[in-house]
């Protein structure tokens, strides 16, 4: 979201958000950038010093004066200032004219304490007052070579900026207009998730500056100018620059120059976008590099009088003073010019030109209120004077009086409706007032009058981006770059908009265009790094951050994000050093302290930091790794973060400490001491993270606190806090100002609060209520993930579950909360579910004083320990699987990878963790199981656990027929039916649309050649024909069976984006599929559908994959795989599955029999199977026959009774969702 509307578009500050790098003067744009800037003259320094004094007199303060001088250091050294001041002081001392006002201003500058320049200024001022200027002092001061005192300029404070061609006004105001901006995108920068490093994506958008360009004509001659017949060039010009014609009219006799005016210094806040991006900014004074000198051509903007035939002596004398003022302005003596104008006005107050030029000069001196008063006098004398109204509006804008400014621009337009600059200024005022639509209309008017103005296209694009009309904004930016290809600000902002749209590659290309002409745009490098990180290109991102840091070494955000990237690359020691570099710049940077602690926690305790920073050197504890190093970082951060000045940072550091203690306690299940410490830290966090100021953070802490209290058995206190959390969440979800999407995201974020309520119900023995709450939470998450926000979601009562059961069928229902893993067994006609795990013991009745040691030594509750064991197992499983996907390339390496080799052992461990043998004891007489997993359990082959026996356990039944359901409600909503008259069912088969493996293609052809022969009506879409349009149109047909053999993307965080991957990586998403009427489909088969996963994602709400999406869409049965199975085995399973369907088996039974057949298949049986397959293939399929004959030969040479596919890798991946109908 583009938020910083209160700065003008050309104001380029040190704020990394929303600023533009200084544009070169329009007249200087064609000059060589590499050209060395000329030395500034004494007259230049006098102009700049006069402005410095004017700013001090206006009360802008010490920091402003320091920044004013610092930003000129590359062109004006302290020594140069001292030398010039000595000359200037001597000239003042020798001048017969009194200089009491100037002396007072110089003393005021010295009293600010800004260094040597101020000290000498004070000395000259005091001696002017006393009438002394000692030569020895002059010599002493002239020999000073010390540099001025340096100060840390806050990164988020605006810097002094330049005004192009005398006329650009920097409108600033401390008050923000009420602009309709998405509140979700207006968050402070760098707010990572607690206890995990995160990147900061600073947002931008244009800071808006009122600009004026100048109309210049021949300069007026001193004193004896001939009268003009019309109004001469009299003002600050159109808002967004001169037209080409006007530029051509700039006088050639005078060097192009500008006057630098210093806007008022003010703090700006960093903003960050879903996660968001920075715009351009420039801390260098481009004008110093591009202008021959700074002697202003003020008379080129001033307005000589219109002469009349009859002039009195007094009027003539007044005119002499007026033209003297013009001459003084020309040489930069603006204060002298004001004095001359005052004399002219005193003699003849009825000449509007005197008042107009006085107002213009006062504006350039920064006396805005006085300038407005002068314009008022000019307007009173000439009400229809366009320039007076126009300039008055610009000056009001500088004071932040935007409504009054808008009135002036409206009046100017009424006088001259064909001036594009007036419409541009009007648009800018409207933007300030938050009237975005009206502002865009005004820009349209300006562009209608001058369509070749790139800046108006640019600002129009900004207005469109602010209103989130991103496509239109990009089109407007493109118009600007077509006119001015090297307009690097446009390329930067265009990249930001593209980033907000998620088009990261295009955003990078846009920023690269900006960097091609301005390689020192450090924020472009920074933004580029963020986009690269989003693309997973972290090494390239680090290089981009490095370039940003090389340009601006004190850019703490770049150091921070570079550290985050290093962390994700598991270069933890380097990340710590990089975090320290950010902290050396900003010691109260709480996000970096948390990130540093997280990185230290991933180091082993014995790992020393090879490269120590000053922060680590000063505190040896910060040189540690592991648990101790993590705590040391967080505790050190709390020394620099105060609760009164940084309430969020202070609270988050305590949250991070609490999480550290909690995680430590999970490694020691017989000791509760760590969890008591976690509770203490969470309570500390609540002191500053109040409901009034940090509602959602407060809710997060409550959830963590409830979790820890339940973990140690403090049920009563946990229940009290859970009710408080539930009430607060309900309050947030009923806010009238909150959007439906925001409500949905909030409800999903805090799904754990409802899950903890299930744990509490279990503790109190209310198992029916516990199960109903679990089912309600599950269905709510499924609805929100797959659809839009719904406040009231219907869920069945426990009694309804009996519709899915019979005496031979049972449901195994798992529930995972943030603290516990519970299992319910639901049997036919059972009055309540059977709880497998023992409820948490309520320790509230134990006398803690007498039994303190006993309490700490008690083991954690069984359900809590089960969840800890499961999470550890799951982390190891997923890590090995990711390594298998990324590292194992050929068949040999895959077969020998630890994930496959150890799969049997890993599944036995999971069987023990989930206590499957205990569950089996409750299943006497049961032959059919419906498994309803929760969260990450959906991603595991749970069905295999009921058919796998451990050597240490009694034999489990081996004849269970097992299916899966997303929830009981989804099972009740689908129609259970077998696929009767199988040959007459209509098959839609999409076969390997994106495969490049010849072996897979050959097996696929054999597989589908056999399967398609089973149907009288089969539509096959093969290979490159499987385009998005072709498949989407085919799905609309009234088919009965959809068979897809290709890659599937399961997006667990945004399930609507889960998709079937087709030719050229095109996709059909689950969101699109859900809009299709699927009533005719009885079966969907997603064979060989490897899920594309980039990293392990813990699921905290509910699991929704593409198969679940089809079930929720009304398809009775969906077959899918948890991982990609070797093509030869996959072909065997698929053909046997369909053969059994052909025999009127239910899909659930057909899959169970097919996978059991594969598991027991011997080499001899496989040889016979290949022989049978070859006999059924079309005689024309010679290549397929030859390929299968090779496999037949291989199997015939194997040991006949060897079971080739007994390993669970081959058969455990196949799962089927749906109702058991027999």
N, C-alpha and C positions, 0 to 999 in steps of 0.2 A: 504494500500500500504506500502511496506517495504522500508523506505526511508533513514535511516541513514547509508549509505554505507561507510562513511569515517572513521569509527572506526572499529578496528579489532574485530573479533567475540568473542574474550575472554576478551575484555576490558569492565569492568563493572563499570559504573560511577554512579554519583548521578542523572543522567538524567533519568527521568521515561520513556523515549521512546527508544526502540531499544537496550537496554543494557542487558548484560547477567550477571547473578550472577557469582561470581568468582568460577571457577571450582577448585576442590582440585587437588593437584599434582597427576599425574598418579600413582607415586610410593606410594603415601599416601592414595589412594582411598580406600584401604581395611582396613584402621585403623578405630578405633571406634571414631565416631564423638564426643561422650560425654567425651573422654579422655581429661584431663586437659593439656593445653599446658605447656611445660617446660619453666623455666625462661630463658630469653635471657642472654647470656654471654656478658662480656665486649667486646669481639672480635666481637660479633654480632652488638653491638652498634657502634663500630668503623666503620664497613662496612656501616651501615646505615647513620652515620654522614658524612662519605666521600661522599656518594651519594648526601646527602643534599647540601654539599658544591659545588659539581660538578654542580648540577642543578642551584644554585645561580650564579655560575661563568658564566653559559650559558645564564644568563639574564632572568630566568624564573619568577622572581619577588616575591613580598611579598605574594600574595594570594596563589601561588603555595607552598611556603615554609610553610605557615600556615596549608594548607591542608595536606601537607606531615606529619607534626607532629600530627595533629588532628587525622588522620586515624590510628595512632599507639597508641592512648591514652589507649586503653584497655589492651595493653601489656607493654607500656613504659610510666610511669607517668612523670610529670615534675620533681618530686623529684629524680626519677631514672636517668633522663638525667643530672640533676645538679650534682648528686654524681659521675656519670661517667665522666662528663666533668672536674671535679676537678682532678680526677685521671689522665685523659688523658692530661690535661694541665701540671700537675706536671711532667709526663713522658716526654713531649715535652721540658719542661724547663730544665730538667736534661740531655737531650740528647745533645751530642757534635755536632751532625749534624745540619746544618742550616735548618730552616723551614720557610724561608721568604714567599714562595708561599702559604704555608698552613696558615700562620699568616694573609696574605692578604685576603685569602678566608674567614677566620673566622671573620675578621673585616667586610667584605662585608655582611656576614650573619647578624651580629649585627646591621648594618646600616639599615636593612629592617624593624626594629621595630616589631618583631614577639613575643616579650615577654621575659621571664626570660632566656630561653635557648639562645636566640640571644644576650641578654645583657652579659651573662657570656662568650659566644663565643667571643664577641667583646673584652671583658676585657682580656681574655687569648691571643687573637691575638695581641692586642696593647702591652701587656707586653712581648710577644715573640719578638716583634720588638725592644722594648726598653731594653730587657734583664732582666726584672723584673717580678716576680710573687710573690706577697706578701702573706704571710701565713694568715694574718688577713682577707684579702679579700676572701681567700679560705674558711675560717671558716664561714664568713658571708654568702657567696653564698651557702654553704652546708646546712645552716639552713633554706633556703627558702622552704616553702611548698605551696606557692601560685600556683594555676593552671594557665595554659597559657590562654591568652586572647582568647576568642571565637569569631568567626565570623560566620555570616550567609552565608553558602555556597549555592550559587544559585542552585536551583533544576535542572536547565537545563545545568549545567556545568559538564564536565567530571571530575572524581576523579582520584586519583593516583591508579594505578593498579599493579598487581603482574605478574611476569613472571615465567612460569612454567619451572622447570628443566634447569635453567640458560639460556635458549635459546629463549624464546618467545620475539619477537620484537613487540613493540606496534607502528604500523605505524600510524602516525597522520599527517594531513595536513589541513591547513586552507582553502584550495581551493577545492571546490566540483567538481567532474568530471561531465561531461554532460551525465547523465544517463537518459535513456528513461523511465520516470516514469509518471504515469497518473497524470496530474496537478490537477485534481479535488480532489485527495486524499492527496495532499501535501498542507494542509492548516494549519495554526497555531492552536494550541490547544485551546479549550474552546471558541468557537465563537457561543454563544447561539443566538437564535432569539431575536431580539430587544424586550425588555419589557416582555419577558417570560423566565422563567428559563429553562435551558437546561443542559443536561449532557455532560460531556466531555469524549470523548473516545480517550485516547491517543494511537497513532499508534506506531508500532515498526518495526523494524526488525533489524536484526542483525547489530551491529556495528562490523566491520570486523577487526580482529587483525592478524597480521602476527605472526605466532607461529613457534617456533622451538623447537624440542625436542632433547634430547642429546643421542649420542651414547657414552657409557662409557666403558672403558676397565681398566685394572689394571693401577693404577696411576704410573707416572714415578718417579723413585728414584732420589734423588738430586745429581746433579753433575756427578755421576759415572754410569749413566744409560748405559746399553749396547745398541749399535745401533740396530735399527729396520730394518727389511728387506722390510717392506712395509709402506705405509702411515698409521700412527696410528690415533686413534680417534682425529680429529682435529677441529671439528666445532660444530656449532649450528646445531641441527639435523632437521629431516624432519618436514615440516610445521605443520602437524596436529598430531604430537605425535609419540612415538615409537611404533613399532610393538611389539607383545608379545615376540618375540625372543629377540629384543633389550632390552626390559624392563628386561628380565631375566638376561641380561648381566651386569646390573648395579652393580657396586662394592658393596660388603657387608661390607667392612672394614671401610668405611666412612659413617657418618650419612648423610641422604638425606637432601639436603639443596638447597636453591635458593638465588639468589640475587634479591632484589626488585629494579626495576627501575621506575622512575617517569616520565610518559609521560607529554608532555607539556599541560598545562592547556588551555582550550579553551571553548568558549561558544557553546552550542548546542541548537538548536531550538526544541521546542516541536512540534510533528506532530500528527494529528488526522485523523482517518479514518472515512467515511460515516458512522458518526459518527464514529472507529478505536480503537486499543487496545495496551497497553504497554507490552513490553517484560520484561524479568528478568533483575535485576541489583542487585549489592551487594555493599554496602558501607563498609562492614567489611573486614578486611584483613584475608581471610581464611588461608593464609599461616601461619600466626602467630599461628593459632590453630592446625596446622597439621604438623609442622616441629619441630624437636628437637632443632635445632638452625639454625642460618643463616650464618654460616661460609661457604663460597662458595667452591665448588669443581671445581674451574676454571681449574686447570690442567687436570681434566678429560675431558675437552673440548679443551685443548691446544695441540699443535702439536710439540712433540720433533723432533729433526732433524734426518734425515737419515744419519748415520755415513758413512764415506768413509775410506778406509784403510790408505791413506796418509793424515795426518793432520798436518799443521804447528803449531808452538807455538802460533801464533796470532789467528789462527782459534780455537785452543784449549781454549785459554783464552776467545774468544768470546762465545764459547759453554758454558764455566763456567758461564758467565753472563746470558746466555739464560736459563740455568737450575736454576739459582738463581731466575730469573723472574718467572719461573714456581712455585717455592717454595713460593715466595712472594704472588703470586696469590692464592695459596692454602690456605694461612692463611688470605686472604682478603686484603692484602696490594697491591691493584691494581695500585696505583700511583707508588709505589716502583717497581712493576713489569714492568711498562712502562719504568722507568729509566733504569732498567737492560736490557730490550730489546734494548733500544737506544744504550747502551754501546756495546752490541753484534753486532748491525747493523753497528755501527761506525767502529768496527774492521773488520767485514766481511759482507759487504752489499749484497753479492750474494747468501745468503741462504734464500730461499723463506719461510721456516718455521718461521724464525725470524719475517719477515714482516707479515705473516699470523696471528701468535699469538699476535703480537702487535696490529693488526687490531681488533682481537677478544676482547682483553682487552679494547681497546679504545671504542669499541661498548658498553661494559658493563659499562663504565664510562659515557656514553652518548655523547662522542665526535664522532659524526657520520661522519662528513666531514673528520676528520683525519683518522677515521677507513677506509673509502673508499680509501683514498690515500694509506694506507698501503696495502689494498687488491690489489690495482692497481700494486704496486711494486711486490707483490707475483705473480700476474698473468703474469707480464712481465717476471719474472724468470721461471714460469711454466705455460704456457698458457692453458694447458689442466687439470688444477687442479680443479676438480669439486667443492670442498668445498669453494674455494676462490670465484668462480663465484656465488655460491649459497648464501654465506654470504654477498657478495657485493650487491646482489639483495635485500636481506632482509634489509640491512642498508639503501639503497636508498629508499626503501619503507617507512622506518621510517621518512625520510625527505620529503615524499610526491612526490618523483620523480618516478612515477609509470611506465612511458614509459621506462625509463632507467632500472628500476628494471626488467621489462618484458624481456628486451634484455638479462639481466644476467641469468634469469631463463631459457630462451630459449637456451642459451649457455650451461648451466649446463645440460639440458636435452640432448643436442647434445652429450655431453661428456659421460653421464651415463643415457641412456634412460629408465632404469628400476628402477628409484628411485621415489617412489610415492610422497615423500615430495616435489620434484621439480615440479611435476604437480599440487600439491595442492597450492604451492606458485604462480605458474603461473596463476592458476585459480583466486586467490585472487587479483593479479595485474590486471587481466582482468576485474574483478568486479569493481575495483577502476576506471578503464578507461571506465566503462559503457558498456563493451562488454559482455553482460550477456550470450548470446548464446555460445560464445567461452569459457567463464568461466565454463559453465556447461559441455562442452565437455572435458575440462581439468580435472574437478572433475571425470568425467567418466573414464578418463585414469588412474587417481590415484586409483580409486576403482577397476579397472581391475587388477592393480598390487597388491593392498591390499584391498580385498573386506570386511574384517572384521574391518575396521577402522570406528568406529561410528561417529567420528567428521567429517570425510569427507562426510559421508551420511548427517550429520546435515547441514554442510555448503552448500552442493549441494541442500538440501531442501530450504535453504534460498535464493540461487540464483534463484531457480524455483519460489519461492514465489515473489521475486522482479519482475520477468517477468510475474507475475499473472497466472502462471501455477499451480493453487492451488491443483488440484487433484494429479498431479505428485509430488508436494512438500510434500503433506501429505504422499504419498507412500515412499518418501525418508526419512522423519522423522520416519516413522514406521520401516524402516530398522535400523535406528540408535537405536531406543529403543528396538528392538529385540536383538541387540548385547549388549546394555547397558541399562537395564530396568530402572535404577535410574538416567538416564541422564535428570535432571530436566529442563535444558535449552531447550531441544528438546520438552518436554511436554508443556512448556510455548509457544514456537513459534508455535507449532502445534495447540495449542488452538487459537492463533491469526489468523492463516489461516482459521480455521474452523469458527471463528467469522466473518471474511470477507465474507465467503460463506453463512452466515446467519444460520449456524448450531450451535445455541447457547447452546443447551443442551450438544452436543458433545464437544464444546469448554470448558464448565464448567468441564466436566469429564476429559478432558486433563489437565486442570489446577489443578484439585484435585489430579491427579497423581503426579504432581510436588510438591504439598503441602504435600503429604504423606511422602516424604523424606526430604523436606525442608520447614517446616511450617512457616518460617520467611520470605518467599518471599512476601513482601508486595504488589508488583505490581501484583502478581498472585491473591491476595485477591481483589485488585482494579479491575482488569480485570473481575474477577468473578462477582463482584458487577454490573458492566455495563451489562454483559450478563443477569444476573438475572432481571435487570430493563427492558431489552428488552422483557423478558418473562412475564413481568407484576408482578413479585414476588418482590415487593418493600421492604417488611419487611425483606426478606432474603438478599436483596441487601444491606440494611442498616447495617445488621449484618456483611456482608462481608467487607463493607467499614470500619466498626468499627475495624475489625481485622487488616486491613491495617494501620489504624491510631494508633492502639496500638503498632505496630511494629515501625512505623515512625510517631511520633506525628506532625512533621512539614510538612507533605505531604498535601499541600493545595488543590490539586486536589481531594483527597479523601474526605476532608471536604466539598468541593464544591458539589461533586456528592451526598454525603449523604444529604446535604441540599436540593438538587433538589428532591431527593426521598421523603424526609419529606414533601416538598411542595405538591407533587402530592398526598400524603396521607392526605392532608389538615391539617397537623400539622404545622401551619404557625409559631407559636411562636418558636417552636423547630428549625424550618428551619432558622429563623432569627439568633438565637444564633449560629447555625452551620455555617452559612455564616460568622458571625463575627469571628469565630475561624479561618476560611480560611483567612480573612482579617487581622487578627493579625499577620499572617505569611507573608502575601504579601499584603501590604496596597494599592498598585496600581493595584490590581486585579479587573479590571473594570467589568468583568463578574459577580463577586460576589456582587459588589455594585448594579448592575441591578437586580440580583436575589433577593438580600435582599429587594430592593424596591418593587419588585413584591409581595414578601411574606407579607411585611408590608401593602401593598395595600389591601390584602385580610382579614386583621384584622379589626375589628371595631375600630373606633377612640378611644373608651374608654378602649380598651383592653391593660392592662399594660403587659410589658414583665417581667415574673417572675424571669428569670435568666439573669441578666445583665452581659455583658462582659465589658471589659475595654473600648471598642469602644463606646458602648451605655452609659456608665457611664460618659465619657468625654463630650458627647453631648446629653443633655436631649431630644432634638428634635428627636433623633434616637430611643427614647423609645415610640414613638407614633405609632399608627396603622392608617389604612385607607389612604385617599388621602394625608393628611398632613405627615404621616409617610413615604409614598412612595416618596414624593418630597424631604423630609429631607434626605433620603438615597441617592438619586440621586445627590442632591446638595453637600452632604458630599463627595461623590465619586469624583466629579469634583474638589474638593480641593486637591485631591491626584493624579489626572490624568492630566498631562500637554499635551497641544496640540502638542508641538514639539517632545516629547518623546513617547507619546501614541496617535497618531492621530486617530486611529480607536476607541480606548476606549473613547476618548474625544467626538468624533462624535456620538458614540452609546449612550453615556449617555445623550447627547442633544436630540437624537431621542427618547429615553425613556421618557425624560421630555416632549417633544412635544406630544407623544402619551398619556401621563398622562393628559395633559391639554385637548387634543382632547376628550378623554373619559369622562372627567369631564364635558365638554361642552355638550355632548350628554344627560347628565342627567338634563340639564337646557336649554331646547330648545328655551327659550325666551331671552337668553343672548348669545351674540357672543364673549364676552370678552375672554373666555377661548380659543377659536379657534384662536383669534389674538395672544395670547401668544404661542399657538402651532406653529403658522407660524414663530414667532420669533425664537423658538428653532430649527425648521427645517432649517432655514437659517443659524443659528450658526453651525449646523452639516455639512452643505455644505462647510464650510470654511476649514475643514480638510479632509472630505471625497470627495476628488476631483475625477474628471473623470480619471485623469492619474494614481492615486494610488489605488483608490477604486471604480472602475467603477460600479459594480453591486450595491454596497451600495449607491453610488451617485444616481443611478436610483431609488432605494427604497425611498430615501428621496424626490426625485422629485415627485414620485407618491403620497406620503403622503402630500406634499406641495400642489399639484394640488387638492387633495381631500379637504383639508382645505379651499383653496381659493374658490372652487366651493360651499362649504358649506356656506360661508358667502356672496356668490353672486359676487365675484370678477372675473367675467368671462373672461375679456380681459387678465388679468395677468395669469389666469389659462390656457388660450389657448396658450399663448406664451410658457409657461413651458411645456405644453403637447406636443407641436411640438418639443421642445428640447429633451424631453424624448423619443418620438417616433423615432427621428433621431438617438439618441444614441443607442436605442435598435436595430434598423435596422443595425447599424454599427457593433454591437456585433454579430448579427445573420449572417453577411456575412463574418466573419473572416475565412480565409482559414484554420487556425490552429485549429479551434474548430470542434469537432466531431459532427456528426448528432444528437446523443443522447444528447449531451450537448446543442445543439441549441434547441432541443425540450423542454428540461427541463427549459431552460432560457425563451423561449417563453411562456410556461405555467406559470412560476413564475411571469412574468410581464404581464399577460393577463389583469390586471386591467388598464393598460395604454390605451389599446384599448377601454375598457369599459367606461373610463372617456371621451374618444372622443365622444362616443354616447351621453353622458350628454351635452357636449358642442354643438353638433348639435341640440339637443332638445332646448337648450337655444336660439339658433339663429333661431328656427322655421323651420329648415330643417328636417321635420319628415320622409320623404322618405329616405333621406340620413342617418338619425339616425337609422331607421329600417334596412337598408341594411348593415350598419356597425355592428349592433347588430347581424344580421344573419351571417355575415362573421366571426365575433368573435366566435359565437357559433359553427359553422361548423369547424373552425380551431381547437378549443379545442377538439371537438369530434374526429377529425382525429388524432390529436397528442396523445390523450389518448388511442385510440384504435389501432393505427397503428404506423408507423415510421414517422420520420421527413419529412415534405414536405414544401418547401418554398412557392410555389404557390398553393393555395387551391381555387378551383372554388366555387363560391356561386351565387345563382340566384339573378336576379334583382327583384325589387318590382313587376313589371308587371307579373312575372312568378307565383306569389302566387295565381293569379286568377284561375289557373288550379285546385286548391283544393276547390274552393268556388262555391256556387250557391246562388240564392236569399234566401235560407233558412239556409245557413251555414255561420258561422262567425268564425274568429280565435281570440282568446284572447292570446296576446303575451306579456310576462313579460320580463323585463330586469333589472338586478341588477348590479350596479357598486360599487366601494368602498364607494361611498357617497350617492347614490340615488337609488330609486326603481321606475321605470317607467312601465306603462302598455299601450300597443297599442291594439286597436281594429281594425281588418282588415275585411272589408265587401266586398261583391261582387260588382265589378265595381267601388269601391271607389278610387278616384285619389290619395289618401294618407292615411296613418293610422290615426286613431283618437287617440289623446293622452288623457288619462283619467285624469292625474294629471296636475296641473298648472305648467308651466315652472318656473324655478328659476328666480327671479327678478334680473336684472343686476343693482347692486348698484353702479357701477362705475361712474354714472352720478351725484350721490348725493355729495354735498359739505361736505366732512367729517369734516372740521373744524367747519362749522356752525351747522352741524347736527350730531355731534359725539355721543351725548347721544341717539339720535333717532336711529342711526345705531345699537348701542349695544342693544337697546330694541326691535328691530324688530324681529319677530319670524323667525325661520329658514325656508328655502323654503319647500314647501309641500312635494316634493319627498324625500327630505332629512329627514324630520320628519317621513315619512312613513317607510323609511328604519330603522331608529332608533327604532321605535315602533315594527316593524317586528322582528328585531334582538333580542330585549328583549323578545318578545313573543316566538320566536323560542328557545331561551336558556332555558326558563322555560318548554316548551313542551318536549324538549329532556331530560332535567334533570328528569322530572317526568317519562318519558318513560324508561329511564335507571333504575330508581329505581323500576319500575314495573317489568322489566325483571329480575333484580337481587334479589329483595326482596320478591316478591309475588310468592309463591311456590304452594299453594293449590288453589282450585277453589274459595273458600270463600274469601281468601285474595286478589285474582285477581279481583273478582267482586267488592270488596269494596275499591280497591286502588284508590287514588285520580286521577290518570291519566285517569281511566275509568269513575269514578264518575263525574268528571268535564269536560268530553270531549265535551258535548253539549255546555257548556258555553265557553270553549276554542275556539271551532270552530266559535261560534258567534263573539268572539273577533277578530279572524282572518278575518272573513267576513267584519267586520267594518274597520279593518286596510287596507285591500285591496280594500275597497270601491266597493264591489260587487253590491250594490244597484245602484250606479252611472253607473257601467258598464251595468247593466240590462236595464237601461233607453235607451241605444243605441241598444238594441237587439229586437226591435219590429219586428215581423214577422219572427224571427229566431227560429228554433226548434233544430238545430244541432250546437254543439260547438266543435271546435278543440282547446284544451288547449296546449299551448307550454310554459311551465314554464322555469325558469332559476335558475341554481345553487340550493340552498336548497329548493326552492319551489317544486321541483320534488318529494320531500320526504313527501309531505303533501296531504291530500285528498281534493284537490281544487274543484273537481267536486261536492262534497257535499255542497259547499258554494252557489252553484247556485240553490239548491233545498231545502235550509233551510232558513226559514224566522225568523227574529227577531221580538219580540213583539213591538219594537220601529220603525220598518220599514214597508214599504208597502209590500204586499205579492209578492214574486218573482214567476216567472213562474215555474211550477213543472214538465214540460214535456220535458226538454232538453235532447237530446241524446248526450252524451259527450264521446269524446275519447281524447287521449294524443298523442303528437308527440315529438321527441327529437328536431327537427327543421323543418322548411318548406322544406329544401332541402331533408331531409331524407323521408319526406312524398311524395315528388315528385318522389323519386327514387324507391319506392315500388309499386308493382302492386296491385291495389285495386280490389278485387274479393270476391264474396260470396262463401261459401262452398256448391256448388251444389252437388246433388246426395250423400247426407251426408252418408247413410249407406255404400256406396262403398269406402269411404275414408279409408286409412290405418292408424290405430291408434297404436302408440307406447306409452305404459303406464308404467312409473316407479313409484312404489307405496311404500312409506315410507321405504326407504332403511336403515334409521338409527333410527327408532323410537323404544322406549322401553315402551311406554305407551299402556297398553292393550286396554284402551277405544278408543284411536286414531286408533289402528289397527283394532278394530272391526268396527268402522264407516267407515274406509278406505275400508275394504273388502266389506261392503255393497255398498259404493259409487261406487267402480270400478266394482263390479259385475253387477250393474244396467247399468253403462256407457258402459261397454264392450259389453253388449247385444245389444247396439244400432248399433254396427258395424259388418259388415260381416267379416272383417279382422282386428283382434286386437292382438297385441303382448304385453303380460303383463310380466314385470320383477318385482318380488315382494320380499320385505324384504331382506334377506341375499343373494339372487341371484343377487341383483343389485350391482355387482362389477364394478370397473372402466372399465375393459376390456369388460365386457358384455354390458354395456350401451354405451360405445364408439363405439363398433362394430355395435350395433343396430342403432345408430344415422346415420351411413353411409348408411343404407338402404334407399330406396326411400319412406319414410313415408310421410303422409300428415298432421298428427296431432301428436304433442309430448306433452304428459301430464306428468308433474313431480310433485309428491306430496312428498316433502322432504325439507330439510333445504338448504337455499341459502346463500352464503357469498357474500356480495357486498362490494368490496374494493374501496372506493371512491378516494383514493390517487393513487392507481395503478389498474385501472379497468380491465386490462388484467388478474389480479389475482382473479377477481370475479369468483365464481365457484359453481357448483352443488356438494353438499356433498353426498357421497355414503357410502357404507359399510366400516366400520373400518376407518371412517374419510377420506377416499380416495376422491379425487376430480377430476372433469373435469373442467378446467378453461375456461374462456371466450376466452383467447388467443387460446386454442385448438379448441374450438367450431368455432371460426372465420375462421379456416382453412378447415372446413367441407362445402361441397356444400349443401346449405340449400334451393335450388330452389324448391324442391318438397314440402316443408313444407308451409302450409297455415295458420296454427295456432300453437302457443306454449302456453301451460297453465302451469303456475307455481303456483299451488294451495298450500295453507298452507305454503308458503315459507317465513318463518321468517328470516329476515336479521340478520346475526350475527354481532353485533356492540359492540365494547369494550368501546368506548367513543364517545362523540359527536365531529364530525369533521366539521369545517366550510369549505364549498366548495367555493373556490375563482375562479375556472376556469369554469367547467361545470360538471353537474351531469351525470354520466354514471353508470347504474346498469346492471344487467344481461339481464333484459327485453329490455333495450335500445340497448344492444349489439346484441340481436336477430333481432331487427328492422333494425339496421344498416347492419346486415348481409343479409337482403333481405326478412325476414319473414313478411308477410303483417299485421298480428295481433298477439299480445302477451298479454295474461292476467296474471296479477301478483297481489300480495297482499303487502300492506305497513306494515302490522304486521300479526302475526299469529292469526287467528280467532278460537274460540272454535270449536272443531271437529264436533259437532252436527250441528252447523250453517253452517260450511264449506261444509259438505256433502249435505245439502239442496241446497245451492247456486250452487254447481258444477253439481248436477243432473239436476236442473232446467235449468242451462245454456246450457247443452248439449241437453236437451229435446227441447229447443227452436231452437238450431242449426238444430235439426232433422226436425223442421218445416220450414226450409229454411230462418230463420232469419239471419241477418248479425251478426258477433261476437259482434259488438258494441251494437246493439239493444238487442241481446240475454242477454248480461250481464246487461244492464240497466233494462230490464224487470225482470230478476232473482233477482237482489238486491232489486228492488222496491217491488216485491212479498214477499221477506223475511221481509222487513221492515213493511209491512202491515199484515203479517201472524198472525192469531189468534190461540188460543189454539184449538178451534173446527176444524179449517182448517188443523192444524197440525195433529190432530188425524186422520182425513180422509186421509191425505197424507201418514201417516205411514201404514194405512190399505191397501192403494193402493200399497205401496212399498212392503209390505210383500207378497202380492198376486203375485208380479212379480219376487220374488226371487226364485232361484233354490230350489226345495224341499229338496235337500241334505244339504243345508246350515242351519243346525239346530241351531248351536251356534249363528249365526248372527240373525236368526229369533227370538231366545229367547231374545237376547240383545235388538233388536228393539221393541219387544213386551213389554219390561219393559218401554221404553220411550213412547210407545203408551198408556200404562196404566197411566203413570204420566200425560201426556197431557190431557187425558180424565177426570182427576180429577181436572183440573184447571178451572178457570172462563172461559167460552166458548169464550167470546169476548175480552179477554185479548190479547194485541199484545205482543208476547213473544220476538221479536227481533227488536223492534222499536229503540233501542239505537244504535247510529252510530258505536259503537264498532263492531257490527255484520256485517254491510253491507257497511260501508264507506271505508274499507280497500281495496276493490276490484277495480282495475283500469285496463283499457285496452288501449294499444297503437296501433295505426294503423289508416287507412283511413276509414271514414264513406262512405260506398259504396251505399247508397240508399237515 
